[in-house]
Amino acid sequence: MNTTWGTARLLRDEHGTPLIEGDTEPAAYFALGYAQAQDDLPGLLRQYLLVRGELGDPVRDANQRRWQVLEEARRGFGELPPQARSRYEAFVAGIAAYQEEHPEQVPGWAPELEPALPIGVNRTIMLFWIITDGVEALKAEGIDPDGPASEKDLALAPMGSNAWVLRPWRTATGETVVVSDPHLPFGGAFAMHEAVLKAGELHYSGFTFLGALTPPLAHNRSLAWGLTTGGPRVSDAYRIAVDGDSYLFDGERRAVLRHDGHEYVVHNGVVAPVLARDEQAIYVVCTPYMGLAAQCELQMMAMVRARSVGELREALAACAFPPQNVLAGDAAGDCLYIRSGRVPVRPFAERGVLDGNTSATAWQGIMDVDELVQAGNPECGYLQNCNTAPDTVAPDPRLAAGNWHPDAFNDVPGRTTSRGRRADELLPAAFAAEAEQVIGWALDDRWPDTGQWQARLLQAAQRQPSRVRAWPPEHRALLHLLLHFDGHTGPGSTDATAWLAWRTAVGVDATDVAAWTRPGDDRLLEAVERSGPAAEPYGEAHRLAAEVPGRAGGLGLDVPLRATYYAGGLAFAGGPCLRVVALGEAGMRSWSVAMPAQAGLYSRGEVKPITFELP
């Protein structure tokens, strides 16, 4: 490809993953834009319609405009240094070049392209994480925001992810192994795109959101990281008593502002949209990420350029990345956990919906990176976070809640998940793990709490032998099946289908351990009586795509490590971009599987090697 910015090559591996090399960085990003358009032009253009608030869905469009996503993206683009702006200009030019070459594929509704749009895509997706603390505070007090507050509110799937790091002394080959497995909705606004990109010293394999340029998840030759949902408290909700279209702040009268059909105030030095209103007050959410689009993009690029966990931490010091648990490892054998985010300094202890008519609840700056929960190179030799509390990442006293400000820790000490419990079974017992073995763990399709449920079911049966004896043979056969189920959701397993039917009939949340042990609780046995053995294999009842058998199904939050969520028999969310990276003195090896495009590969419990060196 000959471009205004230089020349580039666009190749593809056997699975269709773009392999890009440019003699300049903008030329490489021209090819990336071209590749994304080639892979899914309608999906990419719909992303841009959403950024512009012109998708045609009044509710979603209104929320994009309420948060000024396009304006934030345009301001961010304008704040970038010229060299960075050229990457976005080239990326959008690559999309335009594909459209010019294939006019028959360009829909009549295609929006006008501009270099701010890729920034707007990242802004749209990341909105959930940067406002969720404030939104949840409103909901906890019975204040429902006017419409969805982010795209996540429209997704059926709970946000989840897995990330692990094993240090060299725990692996058979002396490599650092990093696993990253975000659990997100498939397609739509959350659609992801995988590519390998090389331009001079810039060389990485990364996943971007479709239509975006900078990857939140990537690895290079010497560094890899994973992200999981969970982070410090980065936003606040305020109740502001109003008199018509004005209010008092420390006795000074201020106006409620209006723009593009929405109401705002300037609070804590940032624009804060009104999410709800009653006769006496307006309710706003403040996030320090407003006006930070450029810094976020620059920080992600700095993360891609980092060559060690030390350099990655330097990049995270900008505190412009959305609140996430970051787990990283490098070729030197070092690893790092940091609960990243932009945390306001609050000179008050109150939580919930705060009084916005007084400076007593105002922010006084932003926490320094040193104040964020973190630990490097724990003595145990591993890190894990599967959406669990910071003190469960490693048995390391540095991570104890008491060592950190509550807003930085922002969790219940010791809180874990079924996936976290499974990781804590696997990683401490790893002393000579092969990378391929770790891949097998990452693809594990076993419901982690199967044994605990079986133990409670057996206790229930033993408490009431006369009841079980009076059952018809088919009920006892089902009880036997459930007690001997291996927990795996393989495509050909009818036992998995029966287990899911029984668990659904029980209706007990997996975290409600007390309900399993309560004397006289008959729900476990009643569910056996209501359900029956299944004849349909799991992979026929649940499909990853129309012709691809499903596996590793989700059941509430009690899911296999490799989570997949189904509705109407088809997968709609789960792990769209699993990646495993092995880093060592001898070089780097990596594997991935992207969903739903590579559903066939995943249905067989396989990953593909990443072609990092371009032919």
C-alpha positions as CSV (number, residue, x, y, z in Angstrom):
1,M,0.0,0.0,0.0
2,N,1.3,3.5,-1.0
3,T,-0.1,6.1,1.3
4,T,0.4,9.8,2.0
5,W,2.4,8.7,5.0
6,G,4.6,6.0,3.5
7,T,4.2,2.4,2.4
8,A,2.6,-0.5,4.3
9,R,2.0,-4.2,3.9
10,L,-1.2,-5.9,4.9
11,L,-1.0,-9.7,5.1
12,R,-3.2,-12.2,7.0
13,D,-2.5,-15.4,8.8
14,E,-4.4,-18.6,8.1
15,H,-7.2,-17.5,10.4
16,G,-7.6,-14.1,8.8
17,T,-5.8,-12.0,11.4
18,P,-4.3,-8.9,9.9
19,L,-0.5,-8.7,9.9
20,I,0.6,-5.2,9.2
21,E,4.0,-3.6,8.6
22,G,4.6,0.1,7.7
23,D,7.7,2.1,7.1
24,T,6.1,4.7,9.3
25,E,3.6,4.5,12.1
26,P,0.9,6.4,10.2
27,A,1.3,4.2,7.2
28,A,0.8,1.1,9.4
29,Y,-2.3,2.6,10.9
30,F,-3.6,3.4,7.4
31,A,-3.4,-0.3,6.8
32,L,-5.1,-1.1,10.1
33,G,-8.0,1.1,9.2
34,Y,-8.2,-0.6,5.8
35,A,-8.1,-4.0,7.5
36,Q,-10.9,-3.2,9.9
37,A,-13.1,-1.9,7.1
38,Q,-12.3,-5.0,5.1
39,D,-13.3,-7.2,8.0
40,D,-16.5,-5.5,9.0
41,L,-17.4,-2.3,7.3
42,P,-21.0,-2.1,8.4
43,G,-20.1,-2.8,12.0
44,L,-17.4,-0.2,12.0
45,L,-19.7,2.4,10.5
46,R,-22.4,1.6,13.0
47,Q,-19.8,2.3,15.7
48,Y,-19.2,5.7,14.3
49,L,-22.9,6.4,14.0
50,L,-23.2,5.5,17.7
51,V,-20.3,7.9,18.5
52,R,-22.1,10.7,16.7
53,G,-25.4,9.9,18.4
54,E,-27.0,9.2,15.1
55,L,-27.5,5.4,15.3
56,G,-31.3,5.8,15.0
57,D,-31.9,4.4,18.5
58,P,-33.3,7.4,20.4
59,V,-32.4,6.0,23.8
60,R,-28.8,5.2,22.9
61,D,-28.3,8.3,20.8
62,A,-29.5,10.5,23.6
63,N,-27.1,9.0,26.1
64,Q,-24.1,9.5,23.7
65,R,-25.1,13.1,23.4
66,R,-25.7,13.5,27.1
67,W,-22.1,12.4,27.8
68,Q,-20.9,14.5,24.8
69,V,-19.0,11.6,23.4
70,L,-18.3,13.2,20.0
71,E,-17.4,16.5,21.5
72,E,-15.0,14.8,24.0
73,A,-13.4,12.9,21.1
74,R,-13.0,16.0,19.0
75,R,-11.5,17.9,21.9
76,G,-9.2,15.0,22.6
77,F,-8.0,14.8,19.0
78,G,-7.3,18.5,19.0
79,E,-5.2,18.1,22.2
80,L,-3.0,15.4,20.7
81,P,0.5,16.3,19.5
82,P,0.9,16.4,15.7
83,Q,2.7,13.1,15.4
84,A,-0.1,11.4,17.3
85,R,-2.8,13.1,15.3
86,S,-1.3,11.8,12.1
87,R,-2.0,8.2,13.2
88,Y,-5.7,8.9,13.5
89,E,-5.8,10.8,10.2
90,A,-4.1,7.9,8.5
91,F,-6.3,5.3,10.2
92,V,-9.5,7.0,9.0
93,A,-7.9,7.5,5.5
94,G,-7.4,3.8,5.3
95,I,-11.1,3.2,6.0
96,A,-12.0,5.8,3.3
97,A,-9.6,4.1,0.9
98,Y,-11.4,0.8,1.3
99,Q,-14.8,2.5,0.8
100,E,-13.5,4.1,-2.4
101,E,-12.3,0.8,-3.7
102,H,-15.6,-1.0,-2.8
103,P,-18.4,1.5,-3.2
104,E,-20.9,-1.3,-3.5
105,Q,-20.3,-2.2,0.1
106,V,-20.8,1.3,1.5
107,P,-24.3,1.7,2.9
108,G,-26.4,4.8,2.1
109,W,-26.4,5.7,5.8
110,A,-22.6,5.7,6.1
111,P,-21.5,8.7,8.3
112,E,-18.9,11.2,7.3
113,L,-15.5,10.1,8.5
114,E,-13.3,12.2,10.7
115,P,-10.1,11.4,12.8
116,A,-11.9,11.9,16.1
117,L,-14.2,9.0,15.6
118,P,-11.8,6.3,16.7
119,I,-11.2,8.1,19.9
120,G,-15.0,8.3,20.4
121,V,-15.3,4.5,20.1
122,N,-12.9,4.0,23.0
123,R,-14.8,6.7,24.9
124,T,-18.1,5.0,24.3
125,I,-17.0,1.6,25.6
126,M,-15.0,2.9,28.5
127,L,-17.9,5.1,29.7
128,F,-19.3,2.3,31.8
129,W,-16.2,2.0,33.9
130,I,-15.6,5.7,34.5
131,I,-19.1,6.5,35.8
132,T,-20.3,3.2,37.4
133,D,-19.5,4.2,41.0
134,G,-21.7,7.3,40.7
135,V,-24.5,5.5,38.8
136,E,-24.6,2.7,41.3
137,A,-24.8,5.2,44.2
138,L,-27.9,6.7,42.6
139,K,-29.5,3.3,42.0
140,A,-28.8,2.3,45.6
141,E,-30.9,5.2,46.8
142,G,-33.7,4.4,44.4
143,I,-32.9,7.1,41.9
144,D,-33.1,5.7,38.4
145,P,-31.2,7.5,35.8
146,D,-33.2,8.8,32.8
147,G,-32.4,6.1,30.3
148,P,-29.3,3.9,30.2
149,A,-26.1,5.6,31.5
150,S,-23.8,3.6,29.2
151,E,-23.8,0.9,26.6
152,K,-23.2,-1.7,29.3
153,D,-26.7,-1.0,30.7
154,L,-28.1,-2.4,27.4
155,A,-25.9,-5.6,27.5
156,L,-27.2,-8.8,29.0
157,A,-23.9,-10.0,30.3
158,P,-22.3,-9.2,33.6
159,M,-18.9,-7.7,33.2
160,G,-16.2,-10.2,34.1
161,S,-12.6,-11.2,33.2
162,N,-9.7,-13.4,34.2
163,A,-6.0,-12.5,34.3
164,W,-3.1,-14.4,35.7
165,V,0.7,-14.2,35.8
166,L,3.1,-17.0,36.6
167,R,6.7,-16.0,37.3
168,P,9.6,-18.1,35.7
169,W,10.3,-20.3,38.7
170,R,6.7,-21.6,38.4
171,T,7.0,-22.6,34.8
172,A,8.7,-25.6,33.2
173,T,10.6,-23.5,30.7
174,G,11.6,-20.6,32.9
175,E,9.2,-18.2,31.0
176,T,6.8,-15.7,32.4
177,V,3.3,-16.7,31.4
178,V,0.5,-14.1,31.2
179,V,-3.1,-14.9,30.6
180,S,-5.7,-12.3,29.7
181,D,-9.4,-13.3,29.2
182,P,-11.9,-10.4,29.3
183,H,-15.6,-11.4,29.4
184,L,-17.6,-9.0,27.3
185,P,-20.5,-9.0,25.0
186,F,-19.9,-10.4,21.5
187,G,-20.3,-7.9,18.7
188,G,-22.2,-4.7,18.7
189,A,-20.6,-1.8,20.5
190,F,-18.2,-4.2,22.2
191,A,-17.0,-5.9,19.0
192,M,-13.2,-6.5,19.1
193,H,-10.6,-6.6,16.3
194,E,-7.3,-8.4,16.5
195,A,-4.2,-7.4,14.6
196,V,-0.4,-7.6,14.7
197,L,1.2,-4.2,13.8
198,K,4.9,-3.3,13.2
199,A,6.4,0.1,12.3
200,G,10.0,0.6,13.3
201,E,10.4,-0.1,17.0
202,L,6.6,-0.2,17.5
203,H,5.7,-3.9,17.3
204,Y,2.7,-5.4,19.1
205,S,-0.2,-7.8,18.9
206,G,-3.3,-6.2,20.2
207,F,-7.1,-6.2,20.5
208,T,-8.9,-2.9,19.8
209,F,-12.6,-2.2,19.8
210,L,-13.8,-2.2,16.2
211,G,-13.4,1.3,14.9
212,A,-10.8,2.3,17.5
213,L,-7.0,2.6,16.9
214,T,-5.3,2.1,20.2
215,P,-5.5,-1.3,21.9
216,P,-6.4,-1.6,25.6
217,L,-5.1,-5.2,25.5
218,A,-1.8,-5.9,23.8
219,H,1.6,-7.5,24.2
220,N,4.9,-6.9,22.5
221,R,8.1,-9.0,22.4
222,S,9.0,-8.5,26.1
223,L,5.8,-7.4,28.0
224,A,2.2,-8.5,28.3
225,W,-0.7,-7.5,30.4
226,G,-4.3,-8.5,31.2
227,L,-7.2,-6.5,32.5
228,T,-10.2,-7.4,34.7
229,T,-13.2,-5.3,35.7
230,G,-12.9,-3.8,39.1
231,G,-11.1,-0.7,40.2
232,P,-10.9,2.2,42.6
233,R,-13.8,4.6,43.2
234,V,-13.4,7.1,40.4
235,S,-16.8,8.9,40.2
236,D,-19.4,10.3,42.6
237,A,-23.1,11.1,42.5
238,Y,-24.5,14.4,43.8
239,R,-27.9,15.6,44.8
240,I,-28.2,19.4,44.1
241,A,-31.2,21.2,45.4
242,V,-32.4,23.5,42.7
243,D,-34.7,26.5,42.5
244,G,-35.9,26.3,38.9
245,D,-32.8,26.5,36.7
246,S,-30.4,27.6,39.3
247,Y,-28.9,26.4,42.6
248,L,-26.8,27.6,45.5
249,F,-23.2,26.4,46.0
250,D,-21.7,27.7,49.3
251,G,-24.3,30.5,49.1
252,E,-23.3,31.5,45.5
253,R,-26.0,31.2,42.9
254,R,-25.1,29.1,39.9
255,A,-27.0,28.1,36.7
256,V,-28.0,24.7,35.5
257,L,-26.6,24.7,31.9
258,R,-28.3,23.3,28.8
259,H,-26.7,21.8,25.7
260,D,-28.0,19.7,22.9
261,G,-31.2,18.9,24.8
262,H,-29.5,17.9,28.1
263,E,-28.8,19.6,31.4
264,Y,-25.4,20.0,33.1
265,V,-23.5,21.6,35.9
266,V,-19.8,22.3,36.2
267,H,-18.9,20.5,39.5
268,N,-15.5,19.5,40.8
269,G,-14.1,21.4,37.8
270,V,-15.6,19.0,35.3
271,V,-18.8,18.9,33.2
272,A,-21.4,16.7,35.0
273,P,-24.6,15.7,33.2
274,V,-27.9,15.6,35.0
275,L,-29.0,11.9,35.1
276,A,-32.3,12.4,37.0
277,R,-34.5,15.2,38.3
278,D,-37.4,15.6,40.7
279,E,-39.3,18.6,42.0
280,Q,-36.6,19.6,44.5
281,A,-33.3,18.5,43.0
282,I,-31.2,17.4,40.1
283,Y,-28.9,14.3,40.3
284,V,-25.5,14.4,38.6
285,V,-22.6,12.1,38.2
286,C,-19.0,13.5,38.3
287,T,-16.1,11.7,36.8
288,P,-12.5,13.1,36.6
289,Y,-12.3,11.4,33.1
290,M,-14.3,14.2,31.5
291,G,-11.9,16.1,29.3
292,L,-9.4,13.3,29.4
293,A,-9.9,11.6,26.1
294,A,-6.5,12.6,24.6
295,Q,-4.6,11.6,27.8
296,C,-6.3,8.2,27.8
297,E,-5.3,7.5,24.1
298,L,-1.7,8.6,24.8
299,Q,-1.5,6.4,27.9
300,M,-2.7,3.3,26.0
301,M,0.0,4.0,23.3
302,A,2.6,4.4,26.0
303,M,1.5,1.0,27.5
304,V,2.0,-0.6,24.1
305,R,5.5,0.9,23.8
306,A,6.6,-0.2,27.3
307,R,9.2,-3.0,27.4
308,S,9.0,-4.0,31.1
309,V,6.6,-3.9,34.0
310,G,8.6,-0.9,35.3
311,E,7.9,1.0,32.1
312,L,4.3,-0.1,32.1
313,R,3.9,1.4,35.6
314,E,5.4,4.6,34.4
315,A,2.7,4.7,31.7
316,L,0.0,4.0,34.2
317,A,1.3,6.9,36.4
318,A,-0.7,9.2,34.1
319,C,-3.9,7.8,35.7
320,A,-5.8,8.3,32.5
321,F,-6.7,4.6,31.9
322,P,-10.2,3.5,33.0
323,P,-10.4,1.8,36.4
324,Q,-9.2,-1.8,36.0
325,N,-7.2,-4.4,37.6
326,V,-3.9,-4.6,35.6
327,L,-1.8,-7.7,35.9
328,A,1.5,-7.7,33.9
329,G,4.6,-9.8,33.3
330,D,7.8,-9.3,31.3
331,A,10.6,-11.3,29.8
332,A,12.9,-10.5,32.7
333,G,10.6,-12.4,35.0
334,D,9.1,-9.4,36.8
335,C,5.4,-9.1,37.4
336,L,3.1,-6.3,38.7
337,Y,-0.5,-5.9,39.9
338,I,-2.0,-2.4,40.1
339,R,-5.6,-1.4,40.6
340,S,-5.4,1.5,38.1
341,G,-7.6,4.5,37.8
342,R,-8.1,8.2,38.3
343,V,-9.1,8.6,41.9
344,P,-10.3,11.9,43.3
345,V,-8.9,13.0,46.6
346,R,-11.9,13.3,48.9
347,P,-11.5,15.1,52.2
348,F,-14.7,13.4,53.4
349,A,-15.7,9.9,54.4
350,E,-19.3,9.9,53.1
351,R,-20.4,7.6,50.3
352,G,-23.7,7.3,48.5
353,V,-25.4,10.3,46.9
354,L,-23.5,13.4,48.2
355,D,-24.7,16.9,48.9
356,G,-23.7,19.0,45.8
357,N,-24.7,22.4,47.3
358,T,-21.5,22.6,49.4
359,S,-17.8,22.5,48.9
360,A,-17.5,20.1,51.9
361,T,-18.0,17.2,49.4
362,A,-15.8,18.7,46.7
363,W,-12.7,16.9,45.4
364,Q,-9.2,18.2,46.2
365,G,-7.0,16.8,43.5
366,I,-6.2,13.3,42.1
367,M,-4.4,10.4,43.9
368,D,-0.9,9.7,42.8
369,V,-0.1,6.3,41.3
370,D,1.8,5.4,44.5
371,E,-1.5,5.6,46.4
372,L,-3.2,3.0,44.2
373,V,-3.3,-0.6,45.4
374,Q,-0.3,-2.5,43.9
375,A,2.3,-5.1,44.5
376,G,5.2,-6.3,42.3
377,N,7.0,-9.7,42.3
378,P,5.1,-11.3,45.2
379,E,7.0,-14.0,47.0
380,C,4.4,-16.6,46.0
381,G,5.4,-16.2,42.3
382,Y,2.0,-15.6,40.8
383,L,-0.9,-13.1,40.4
384,Q,-4.5,-13.8,39.7
385,N,-7.6,-11.7,39.5
386,C,-11.0,-13.0,38.3
387,N,-13.0,-10.0,39.4
388,T,-12.0,-10.6,43.0
389,A,-10.9,-8.2,45.7
390,P,-7.4,-6.8,45.6
391,D,-6.2,-8.8,48.6
392,T,-7.0,-12.0,46.8
393,V,-4.6,-11.3,43.9
394,A,-1.7,-12.9,45.8
395,P,-1.1,-14.0,49.4
396,D,0.9,-10.8,50.0
397,P,0.5,-8.6,53.1
398,R,1.1,-5.5,50.9
399,L,-2.3,-6.0,49.4
400,A,-4.2,-5.9,52.7
401,A,-7.1,-3.5,52.7
402,G,-5.8,-1.7,55.8
403,N,-2.7,-0.5,53.8
404,W,-4.8,1.5,51.3
405,H,-7.3,4.3,51.2
406,P,-10.8,2.9,51.0
407,D,-11.4,4.7,47.7
408,A,-8.3,3.0,46.2
409,F,-9.2,-0.5,47.6
410,N,-12.9,0.0,46.8
411,D,-14.0,-3.6,47.6
412,V,-15.0,-6.0,50.3
413,P,-11.8,-7.6,51.7
414,G,-11.5,-11.2,50.8
415,R,-14.4,-11.2,48.3
416,T,-13.9,-13.8,45.6
417,T,-15.8,-15.6,42.8
418,S,-16.1,-19.1,41.6
419,R,-13.5,-18.4,38.9
420,G,-11.2,-16.9,41.6
421,R,-11.5,-20.0,43.7
422,R,-10.6,-22.1,40.7
423,A,-7.6,-20.0,39.9
424,D,-6.5,-20.3,43.5
425,E,-6.6,-24.1,43.1
426,L,-4.5,-24.1,40.0
427,L,-1.8,-21.4,40.3
428,P,-0.4,-22.2,43.8
429,A,0.1,-25.8,42.7
430,A,2.0,-24.8,39.6
431,F,5.7,-25.4,40.0
432,A,6.7,-26.6,36.5
433,A,3.7,-25.6,34.3
434,E,4.0,-25.8,30.6
435,A,2.5,-22.9,28.6
436,E,0.3,-25.5,26.9
437,Q,-1.0,-26.6,30.3
438,V,-1.8,-23.0,31.3
439,I,-3.7,-22.7,28.0
440,G,-5.7,-25.7,29.0
441,W,-6.5,-24.1,32.3
442,A,-7.6,-20.9,30.6
443,L,-9.9,-22.9,28.3
444,D,-11.3,-24.9,31.3
445,D,-15.0,-25.6,30.7
446,R,-15.7,-27.0,34.2
447,W,-18.3,-25.2,36.4
448,P,-15.9,-24.5,39.3
449,D,-18.4,-25.0,42.2
450,T,-19.7,-28.4,41.0
451,G,-18.2,-30.3,43.9
452,Q,-19.7,-27.9,46.5
453,W,-23.1,-28.2,45.0
454,Q,-22.8,-32.0,44.8
455,A,-21.7,-32.2,48.5
456,R,-24.9,-30.2,49.5
457,L,-27.1,-32.3,47.3
458,L,-25.7,-35.5,48.9
459,Q,-26.3,-34.1,52.4
460,A,-29.9,-33.4,51.4
461,A,-30.4,-36.9,50.1
462,Q,-28.8,-38.5,53.2
463,R,-31.1,-36.4,55.5
464,Q,-34.2,-37.8,53.8
465,P,-33.5,-41.4,52.6
466,S,-37.2,-42.4,52.9
467,R,-38.1,-39.6,50.5
468,V,-35.5,-40.7,48.0
469,R,-36.5,-44.4,48.3
470,A,-40.1,-43.5,47.4
471,W,-39.0,-41.7,44.2
472,P,-39.6,-43.4,40.8
473,P,-36.5,-44.9,39.3
474,E,-36.0,-42.0,36.9
475,H,-35.6,-39.6,39.8
476,R,-33.0,-41.7,41.5
477,A,-31.2,-42.1,38.2
478,L,-31.1,-38.3,37.8
479,L,-29.8,-37.9,41.4
480,H,-27.1,-40.4,40.6
481,L,-26.2,-38.6,37.4
482,L,-26.0,-35.2,39.2
483,L,-23.8,-36.6,42.0
484,H,-21.4,-38.1,39.5
485,F,-21.3,-35.3,37.0
486,D,-17.7,-34.2,36.2
487,G,-18.7,-30.6,35.9
488,H,-17.5,-30.1,32.3
489,T,-19.7,-28.4,29.7
490,G,-18.4,-30.3,26.7
491,P,-20.5,-30.0,23.5
492,G,-21.4,-33.7,23.6
493,S,-22.4,-33.9,27.3
494,T,-26.0,-34.6,28.1
495,D,-25.1,-34.6,31.7
496,A,-24.2,-30.9,31.5
497,T,-27.6,-30.2,30.1
498,A,-29.3,-32.1,32.9
499,W,-27.1,-30.3,35.5
500,L,-28.0,-26.9,34.1
501,A,-31.7,-27.8,34.2
502,W,-31.4,-28.9,37.8
503,R,-29.4,-25.8,38.9
504,T,-32.0,-23.6,37.2
505,A,-34.8,-25.4,39.0
506,V,-33.0,-25.0,42.4
507,G,-32.9,-21.2,41.9
508,V,-30.3,-20.8,44.6
509,D,-27.6,-18.2,43.9
510,A,-24.1,-19.8,43.8
511,T,-22.9,-17.3,46.4
512,D,-25.6,-18.2,48.9
513,V,-23.6,-20.8,50.7
514,A,-25.9,-20.6,53.8
515,A,-28.8,-21.9,51.7
516,W,-26.9,-25.1,50.8
517,T,-26.5,-26.0,54.5
518,R,-29.7,-24.8,56.0
519,P,-31.4,-27.6,57.9
520,G,-34.6,-28.7,56.4
521,D,-34.0,-26.8,53.1
522,D,-35.7,-29.0,50.5
523,R,-34.9,-27.0,47.4
524,L,-32.1,-29.2,46.2
525,L,-34.3,-32.4,46.3
526,E,-37.4,-30.6,45.0
527,A,-35.4,-29.5,42.0
528,V,-34.5,-33.1,41.3
529,E,-38.2,-34.0,41.4
530,R,-39.1,-31.1,39.0
531,S,-36.4,-31.7,36.4
532,G,-35.4,-34.8,34.5
533,P,-32.5,-36.3,32.6
534,A,-31.7,-34.5,29.4
535,A,-31.4,-36.3,26.0
536,E,-30.0,-33.2,24.1
537,P,-26.3,-32.7,24.2
538,Y,-25.1,-29.4,25.6
539,G,-23.6,-28.3,22.3
540,E,-26.9,-28.7,20.6
541,A,-28.9,-26.8,23.2
542,H,-26.3,-24.1,23.3
543,R,-24.5,-22.9,20.2
544,L,-21.6,-20.5,19.8
545,A,-22.8,-19.7,16.3
546,A,-25.5,-21.1,14.1
547,E,-23.5,-24.2,13.1
548,V,-21.0,-24.3,16.0
549,P,-21.7,-26.4,19.1
550,G,-21.4,-24.5,22.4
551,R,-19.2,-25.2,25.4
552,A,-18.2,-23.6,28.7
553,G,-21.7,-22.2,29.5
554,G,-22.5,-19.5,32.0
555,L,-24.8,-19.9,34.9
556,G,-25.2,-16.6,36.6
557,L,-21.8,-15.7,38.0
558,D,-20.9,-19.4,38.7
559,V,-19.2,-19.9,35.3
560,P,-16.3,-21.9,34.0
561,L,-13.0,-20.1,33.7
562,R,-13.7,-19.6,30.0
563,A,-17.1,-18.1,30.4
564,T,-19.8,-18.1,27.7
565,Y,-23.3,-16.7,28.2
566,Y,-26.3,-17.9,26.2
567,A,-29.8,-16.6,25.4
568,G,-32.2,-18.4,23.2
569,G,-29.6,-21.1,22.7
570,L,-27.0,-18.8,21.1
571,A,-23.9,-17.3,22.7
572,F,-24.1,-13.5,23.2
573,A,-21.2,-12.8,25.5
574,G,-18.2,-14.4,27.2
575,G,-14.5,-14.2,26.4
576,P,-14.1,-12.5,23.0
577,C,-10.3,-12.2,23.1
578,L,-8.4,-14.8,25.1
579,R,-4.7,-14.4,24.9
580,V,-1.8,-16.4,26.5
581,V,1.8,-15.1,26.3
582,A,5.0,-16.8,27.3
583,L,8.0,-14.4,27.7
584,G,11.6,-15.4,28.3
585,E,15.2,-14.9,27.4
586,A,14.8,-17.2,24.3
587,G,12.0,-15.0,22.9
588,M,8.3,-14.7,23.0
589,R,5.4,-17.1,22.2
590,S,1.8,-16.3,22.2
591,W,-1.6,-17.7,21.4
592,S,-5.2,-16.3,21.1
593,V,-8.7,-17.1,20.2
594,A,-11.2,-14.4,19.1
595,M,-14.9,-14.7,19.5
596,P,-17.3,-15.1,17.8
597,A,-15.2,-15.2,14.6
598,Q,-13.2,-18.2,15.7
599,A,-16.0,-20.0,17.5
600,G,-15.2,-23.2,15.6
601,L,-11.7,-23.2,17.0
602,Y,-12.9,-22.5,20.5
603,S,-15.6,-25.2,20.4
604,R,-12.8,-27.7,20.1
605,G,-11.0,-26.2,23.1
606,E,-8.2,-24.8,21.0
607,V,-6.3,-21.6,20.5
608,K,-4.2,-20.4,17.6
609,P,-0.6,-19.3,17.7
610,I,-0.1,-15.6,17.0
611,T,2.1,-14.9,14.0
612,F,4.2,-12.1,15.6
613,E,7.0,-12.0,13.1
614,L,5.7,-11.0,9.7
615,P,6.9,-13.1,6.7
